[in-house]
Amino acid sequence: MINGKRRTADQYVNGAPINLREEAINAGLIPSSYVGDIFRQGCYLYLSNGFIKQKDIPKSSAQILHCKKRLPTAFIIGVKKSGTTTLGRYVDLHENIVVAHNARLYTNRSTYTVEQSVHQYYQSMPYSTEDEITVANFPGYYWMNRPSFLQALPYMPENPKIIAILRNPVKRAISDYRHMQDTRESYSESRRHIPTFLGDDIRSTFEETVLLPNGSINATLNFIQQGMYAKHLSQFVKFIPRKRILLLSGDEFAKNPLLSLRKVEQFLGVKPFYKDDYFVYNKEKGFYCAEIPSRPDWNCMSDLKGRSHPNVSEEVLKKLEEFYKPYNLKLGAQFDLLSSNFEWIRK
Ligand SMILES: Nc1ncnc2c1ncn2[C@@H]1O[C@H](COP(=O)(O)OS(=O)(=O)O)[C@@H](OP(=O)(O)O)[C@H]1O
């Protein structure tokens, strides 16, 4: 609602004016008593009455727009705790992009062939119009789902693109530790001693968790290994040429999402959409939240993002920095980032 006035839902769908409100009511998608705005983006309606968020558009419009599921032409592969989910949400707000959130590939299961897995994956895709591209966002592609992902790549549309968002690996590890601690808290008492599903033994302090008895960093921990970006990204470079890989700084994205999103638009070759006033700093959250008039369904991220981090001793921070240094320098050289906005690479 703007100034107490309900916005009309008239739109042109491939040249033909349609009244989305009337059509959606006639199709039984919303009750006739619905008050609030209705917007359309691609094959979905967005409603702003507080709790109904997203609906498929009526079938008649879907036909005119050639709505169908399409395999992704680009993938946000992670890295976990670097801002992946927020990036996926904000990319999804672009009017020519639809994001498949957390779509997993299961090619390494003995019961499915790669073709069957890709078909299943296709089924899990959102609908898109001919004017939209599909982008899949799942931090697992970088880590536990990586073998399946790389195996399935040849079955994806030609020349796929990859976006990786990378945060200072020391901060990433601390964020991941906090995340795993919280996840474990939610388990019943009897299961709390069990290592995480990736096998990491999470102790009551960060220091105790990451240090071996001899005082060095325990490089066998999954959540420590994930920050060795150069090592793991080199697996992707074997299949995808460097120019089709975009590396974003998670630290920069948190401070200035617009800048990163403009890089994404350019990299994906979609028209410029994001405007200066689309992301507004929210003091309470300490982050930027989306304020896009046509997408009332998305604003700030939930409190699961931006949790406080445990205090970590200077000594352990130093050890971790030293530990990651060779990987950071390798990444900088491999991806030409040494003079870029990735400050932690040069440290
Ligand atoms: N706009 C905005 N709002 C909220 N949070 C933001 C935002 N931009 C970046 N971030 C950072 O995202 C971090 C969580 O990263 P991920 O989304 O990759 O986590 S997850 O892997 O999907 O669980 C999260 O990490 P923590 O602060 O450690 O919780 C945030 O720092």
The ligand as an SDF file (V2000), in Angstrom:
LIG
                    3D

 31 33  0  0  0  0  0  0  0  0999 V2000
   22.7530   -8.2340    4.6230 N   0  0  0  0  0  0  0  0  0  0  0  0
   23.1270   -9.2270    5.4450 C   0  0  0  0  0  0  0  0  0  0  0  0
   22.3070   -9.6260    6.4530 N   0  0  0  0  0  0  0  0  0  0  0  0
   22.6940  -10.6310    7.2870 C   0  0  0  0  0  0  0  0  0  0  0  0
   23.8870  -11.2940    7.1820 N   0  0  0  0  0  0  0  0  0  0  0  0
   24.7160  -10.9210    6.1800 C   0  0  0  0  0  0  0  0  0  0  0  0
   24.3810   -9.8810    5.2840 C   0  0  0  0  0  0  0  0  0  0  0  0
   25.4060   -9.7340    4.4050 N   0  0  0  0  0  0  0  0  0  0  0  0
   26.3400  -10.6260    4.7460 C   0  0  0  0  0  0  0  0  0  0  0  0
   25.9210  -11.3520    5.8150 N   0  0  0  0  0  0  0  0  0  0  0  0
   26.7380  -12.3890    6.4460 C   0  0  0  0  0  0  0  0  0  0  0  0
   26.2580  -13.6640    6.0730 O   0  0  0  0  0  0  0  0  0  0  0  0
   26.8590  -14.5740    7.0030 C   0  0  0  0  0  0  0  0  0  0  0  0
   26.1870  -15.9270    6.8990 C   0  0  0  0  0  0  0  0  0  0  0  0
   26.6840  -16.5060    5.7420 O   0  0  0  0  0  0  0  0  0  0  0  0
   25.8850  -17.5580    4.8820 P   0  0  0  0  0  0  0  0  0  0  0  0
   24.6000  -17.0020    4.4450 O   0  0  0  0  0  0  0  0  0  0  0  0
   26.8100  -18.0000    3.7950 O   0  0  0  0  0  0  0  0  0  0  0  0
   25.6470  -18.7090    5.9030 O   0  0  0  0  0  0  0  0  0  0  0  0
   25.1120  -20.1610    5.5180 S   0  0  0  0  0  0  0  0  0  0  0  0
   26.2720  -20.8810    5.0620 O   0  0  0  0  0  0  0  0  0  0  0  0
   24.1130  -20.0570    4.4790 O   0  0  0  0  0  0  0  0  0  0  0  0
   24.5980  -20.7140    6.7930 O   0  0  0  0  0  0  0  0  0  0  0  0
   26.6610  -13.8880    8.3420 C   0  0  0  0  0  0  0  0  0  0  0  0
   27.7020  -14.3330    9.1620 O   0  0  0  0  0  0  0  0  0  0  0  0
   27.6980  -14.1640   10.7530 P   0  0  0  0  0  0  0  0  0  0  0  0
   27.7480  -12.6750   10.9830 O   0  0  0  0  0  0  0  0  0  0  0  0
   28.9340  -14.8340   11.1760 O   0  0  0  0  0  0  0  0  0  0  0  0
   26.4550  -14.8060   11.2560 O   0  0  0  0  0  0  0  0  0  0  0  0
   26.7600  -12.4050    7.9810 C   0  0  0  0  0  0  0  0  0  0  0  0
   27.9370  -11.8010    8.3990 O   0  0  0  0  0  0  0  0  0  0  0  0
  1  2  1  0
  2  3  1  0
  2  7  2  0
  3  4  2  0
  4  5  1  0
  5  6  2  0
  6  7  1  0
  6 10  1  0
  7  8  1  0
  8  9  2  0
  9 10  1  0
 10 11  1  0
 11 12  1  0
 11 30  1  0
 12 13  1  0
 13 14  1  0
 13 24  1  0
 14 15  1  0
 15 16  1  0
 16 17  2  0
 16 18  1  0
 16 19  1  0
 19 20  1  0
 20 21  2  0
 20 22  2  0
 20 23  1  0
 24 25  1  0
 24 30  1  0
 25 26  1  0
 26 27  2  0
 26 28  1  0
 26 29  1  0
 30 31  1  0
M  END
$$$$
